[in-house]
Amino acid sequence: MPPATLSPAAPRLFSGSRRLPTIGLLLVVTLIAFEALAVATVMPTTARALDGLGLYSFGFTGFLVASIISMVDGGARADRRGPAPVLLPGLAAFALGLVTSGLAATMPIFIVGRAVSGYGAGAVIVAIYVLIARVYDPALRPRVFAVMSAAWVLPALVGPSIAGAITEGIGWRWVYLGLPPFIVLGLLLIVPALRGLPPAPSSGRRAPATAALLLAIGVALVQLVGTRVTPPRLLLAAAGLALLALPLRRLLPAGTLTLRPGLPAAIACRGLFAAAFFGAEAFLPLTLVTAHGARPTVAGLPLTFGAFGWATGSWLQGRVGARDRERLLQLGFVLVGVGVAGVATVTLPAVPAWAAVPPWMIAGAGMGLAMPAVSIIVLARSAESEQGGNAASLQISDAVGSATAIALGGAVVTAARAGGHTLAGIVVVDLAMGAVALAGAGIARRAGG
């Protein structure tokens, strides 16, 4: 039996030919998660050391824009040639970007490194989805996605602390330079599974490069309004929103923007989940600091417990039958909506700061139940020659949904802060994200069409 096939009689992730790729995938996803959290922790130190505080936001924007472009390109290449020609260069680019950032002498070079890492990370995530589709039997995919979700929990718990300790102990550069050896290890573990894959069916599909570039520019323009609200930035953000619609029609399956039942509605749900959850999460620590004067460590605690809820929900979905996936989407939207509404109450002075923990665990559990379910539905409805493109569509929907919600939410909060009503602005954002989740609960029914 070739390494790329699984025996239904032995549905275990960590046995036989599945052991090494499972461990490798777990390690790679953990490293990508750690990098995201670590960079957010050490970015202030990095920007000061490189005299680049004026370019601070580009360290994040460069990563995001490059990752969007690579998702599109990686999806098309994976459909034409299989996951290996996407995953291997993607990991190499991710590592090269880390080394470039770690050795950077100026902020512009650091940003270039971040963009290279973003390009690699986007390709890697898409390739991982295709690899899961071709290496793991459908009965095992829920457990694979549960393991991948769990791979985000440990970095969420210890990543910021480890990054801070490394920065204080041996310097911020080693937060970046310390990861590439582990990337090589993850690659070595995955390679045997890649060698055992059968030849990929050729779809002949080419990446719509112009559409990918327009999408990346649109996302970047929308983000401009998230940190400062001025008439010129509002105009640019409006242009960015208008620009997004054009490439999305080409990059997502036909009917996604109109919520056509089946695969298009499922991919649309992914973006709605990302918008509702991350659009509220971005302002939860600010809520606790502003309303209750919480220290940074306390303000971040709900996010940690939310990660626990996510992992728990993901573990539970791995034990649910295939016929219940659409119901998981509906339940996930309801839980996210309840959680977001719950944290909105913490803006009231009479509600203690710790009261944010239970609702955010509920919201995290909703994401853990639903996000893997969306991925499983999409893979199940994808022909082998379309797995890369549809995996890229999932990531694009996710990225555009979260980036747009955070940017627009930031604009609302920034405008409210200018008038001395920061908490009122946060309440507006939370209620809006809750409404998105409730709307998603109705749309989720169409994912099973």
N, C-alpha and C positions, 0 to 999 in steps of 0.2 A: 504493500500500500504506500503510495507516495506521501511525503511529509505534508503535503498541502491538503490532504483529505482527513476526515475525522470519522471515527466509527461511532454510530449512534449507540452502540452497546456500552461505550465508555465515555460518557459526556463529562469529562473532567478537564479543567483548564491546565492544571499543573502536573500532567502525566504524559508519558510517551513523547510523541513528536510535537506536542503543544507546549511542553514545559518551557523550553528556551524562548520561543517567540512571545509567550505570555509574560515571562519575566522581563524580556527586552522591551516590550511595549510598556509595561508598568514603569520601568526605569526611565524610558524616554519621556513619557507623559509627566512623570514626577519632575524631571529636570526642566521641562518647559514651564510647568506650574511654578516651580521654585524660582526660575529666572524672572517670571512676571512679577512675583511678589517681592523678590529681592531687589529688583531694579526700583520698584516704587519706594522701597525702604531707603536705599542708598542714593537715590537721585539727587536729593538736596546736597549731600556731601560731594558727590561727583561734580555737580554744576558749580559749586563754590571752588573746588580744587582746580577746575579748568577755566575759571573766570567766565562762566557761561550761563549765569542765571537768566539773562535775557533770552536765551534759547531753550530754557527749561522744558517747555511743553513739546518742543520738537523731538525730544528724546522718546516721547510716547507716540506722537503723531507719525513720526518716521517709521516706527515699527509697525503701526497699524496699517498705514497706506501701503507699505511694501508687502505686508502679509495678504492684503486683499488681492493685489496683483498676482501673487504667487498661488493663491487659492484657485484662481481662474485658470492660470497656466498649468498648474499641477493637475487639476481635474481633467483637462483635455489630454495631457500627456499620459496620465494613468489609464485613460480609456484606450489610447492608441497602443501603449507599450507595456501596460501593467504597472504595479506599484513600485517595483524596484528602481526603475530609472527616475522616479520622483523622490522616493524616500532617501536613497543614498546621497544624491546631491543636496537634498534639503537638509539632511543632518550635517553635511559638510559646510553648507552655507551658514547654518545656525552656529556651528562651532567657530567658523571663521569670523563671524560678526562679533561673537563674544571676545575673541582674542583681540580684534581690532579695537573694540571699546575698552578693553582692559589695558591696552598699551597706548591709548590715545593721549596725545600731548595737548590737543586743543578740543574745544567743544564741537566744532564742525566735524572733525574726524570721529569723535565719539558718536555723533548722530549718524554718520555714515555706517559705523559698525552696528548701530541699533537697526538701521534699515536693512542691512544684510542679514542680521539675525531674524528680523521679521519676515523677510522673504523666505528664509529657510524654514521657520516655524510654520508658516502658512502651508507650504508644500508638504511638510511632514504630517500635519494633522489630516490633510486630505488623503495622503497615501496610507495613513493608518486605517482610515475607514475602508478603503479599498482592500487593504490587506486582511482586515477582519472579515470582510464579505467573502474573500476567496480562500481563507485558511480555516475559518471556523464554521462548523455546521450551524444552520439557523437556530437550532435548539440551544446552542451555547452562546449565541450573541448577546442575550440579555445579561449573562454573567460576565462576559468580556467587558461590556459597557459599565457594569457595576464596579469591576476592578479599576477601570479607567477613572471613574468618578472618585473612587477611594484614593487614587493616586494624587488627587488634588487636595485631599484633606490634610495629610501630613505636612506638605509645604505651607498650607494655611495656618497650621498650628505652630510650627517651629521655624518656617522660612524667614519671617521678618526678624526674629530673635537671632537666628544664626547669621543672617546678613549683617545685622548690627554688631554682633560680636566680632565677625571677621573684619569689618570696617574699623572698629576700635582697636583690634589686636594687631593685625598685619597690614591693614590698608584696604580701601575700597576696591582697588584694582583686582584683588584676589576673589572678590565676589563674582567677577566675570571670568577670570583666568582659571579658577578652580573647577569649572564645569566641563570643559572639553574632554578631559580624560574619561569621565563617566559617560559622555556621549559616545565615545569610541567603544566602551564596554557594551552599551545598549545596542550599538550597531552590530557588534560581533555576535550577540545573542540572537538577533533577528535574521541575520544573513542565511542560516540554514533553511529557514522557512521560505525565504525568497527564492532560493535555488530550487526548491521543490515545487514551485508554482508551475502549472501548465502554461503554455503560450497564451498570451492575452488575445482575445478577439479584437481585430482592428476595427475601430469605429470610423476612422477617417476624419474625426471631428478635430478642428483646429481651435485653439484658444482665441476668442474675440479680443485681441489685444487692445483695440481702441476703446471698447466698452469697459474693459477692466481699468484702463487708465482714467476714463471719465468717472467711473464709480469711485476710484480712490480720490480724485480731485474733489468730487462732490462731498465725500465724507470729511475731507480735510477742511473744506469751506464751512460746513455745518459746525465743525468743532470750534471755529474761531469765535463764535458767539457765546460759547460756554464759559469763558473766563472774563469777558468784558463786553458789556452791551453798549454799543455806540451805533449811530445811524449807518456808517459805512459797513460795520460788521454785520448789522442786521440785513443789509442789502446783499452782502456776500453770502450769508447763511441762507437767505431766501433763494439766491441763485443756486446754492449747493443743493437745497432740497429739490428744486426743479430739475437740476442736473441728474439727481439720483434716479429719477423715474425712467430716463431714457436707457441707460445701460442695464438696469434691473430687468427690463423687458427682454433683453437678449441673454442675460446671464442666468436667469431663473427659468424653470420650466414654464411653458406657455400656460397661462391661466393662474399663475401664483398671485399676481397682484389683484386679480378679480376673485380669488378664493375658490377656484374651480374644485369640485370634490375630488378626493383621491390624493395623489402625490403632490399636486400644487398646494392644496390646503394644508397638508402636513408640513411642507417647507415654510409656508407662511406662519404656521403656529410656532415654529422654531424662533422666528424673529420676534413674535409677540411675547413669547416667554422671556427672551433676552431683554427686551425693552422694559417689560413690567418689573422684572426682578432687579436687574442691574441699574435701571433708572431710579429705583428707590434706594438700593444699597449704597449708591455713591454718596448719598446725603445723610445716611443714618449716623455715622460718626459725628458729622457736623451738628446734627440734631442734639446729640447727647452733650457735646461741648457747649453749644449755645444755650440750651435750655437748663442744663444742670451743672455746667462747669466741670464736666468729667475730664479726667486726665486722659492723655492719648491711649494708654494701655487699657483703661476702662472703656473708652469709647469704641475700641476695636473688639471688645469681647463678644458682642452680638454677632459679628461676622464670623468669629471662630465657632460659635454654637450653630450658626447657620450652615457652616461647612459640615458639622456633625449631622445636622438634619438632612443635608443633601446626600451624604454617604448612606445614611439609614434608608432614605427613600429609594436610592439606587439599589441597595441590597434587596429591598422588598420587591422592587419591580423585576428583579432577576428570578423571582419565584412565582411570577404571574403568567398564566397561559397566554398564548398568542392571540386568542380571540378577545382578550380584555385590554389590548393596547390602546384602543380609542377611548375607552373609559378612563384609562390612566391619564390621558391628556386632559379630559374634562376635570377629573379630580385634581390634577396638578394645577390647572388654572384657578380652581376654587381656592385651593390652599394658598397659592401665591397671593391671590386677592385678599384673603383673610389676613395673611401675614402682613401685607403692606398696610392694610387698614389699621392693624394693631399697632404698628410702630408709629403711625401718625398720631396716636393718642399720647405718645411720649413727649410730644411738643408742649403738652400742658404741664405747668409747674407742679401741679398736685400729683401727677403720675411719676413715680420714681424711675430713675434711669434703668434699673435692673429689669423693669417691666418690658423692655425692648427684646429681651432674650427669648421668651416663649414664642411670641409671634414670628420672630425671624427664624426660629427653628422650624416653625410650621411652613413658612415660605420656602426655606431650604429643602424641606421634605417634599414639597410640591415639585420643586425643580428636579430633585433626585428621582422622583417617580416618572416624570414626564419627559425630561430631556433624552434619556436613553430610549424611551418608547418611540419618540419621534424618529430617532436614528434607525431603529429597528424597522419601523414602518417604511421608511424611505428605502432602505436597503432591500427589503422584501419586495418592493414594487419596482425595483430597478433591474433592467436587463444588464447582463454582465458588461456589455459594451458601454453602459451609461452610468456605472457605479461611480467612476471618478467625477464626472460632471455633476451628478446629483449630490455627492459628498461635498463638492465645492459649493453647490447651491445652499446646502445646510449651513456651512461656515459663513458664506456671504450674508445669508439671512440673519444669522446670529450677530455678526459684526456690525451690519448696518442698523439692526434693531437696537442693540445696546449703545452704539456710538451716537445715534440720533437722539435716543431718549436721554442719555446723560448730557449731551450738549444742550438740548432744549431745556432740560431741567435746570442745568447750570445757568442758562439765561434767565429763567424765572427767578431763581434764588438770588442771582447777582442783582437783578433789578429790584427785588424786594429788599435786599440788604441796603441798597442805595437810599431807600426810603425809611430805613430803620425797622423793617418788618421781616427779618430773615426767617423766623419760624413760620410766619404766615406763608411765605413763599414755599417752604418745605412742605407744609400741609397741602398746598395746591399741587405740588409735584406728586406727593404720595397718593392723593385722591385720583389724580390723572392716571398714575400707574395702576392703581386698583381698578379703574374703569377699563384699562387695556386688558387686564387679566380677566375681568368678567366678560368682556367682548370675546376674548379668546375661548372661553368655556363654550360659547355658542358655536364658534367657528370650528372647534375641535370635532364636532359631529360630522363635519364635511370631510375630515381626514380619512374616514373609513369608507367614503363613497366610491 
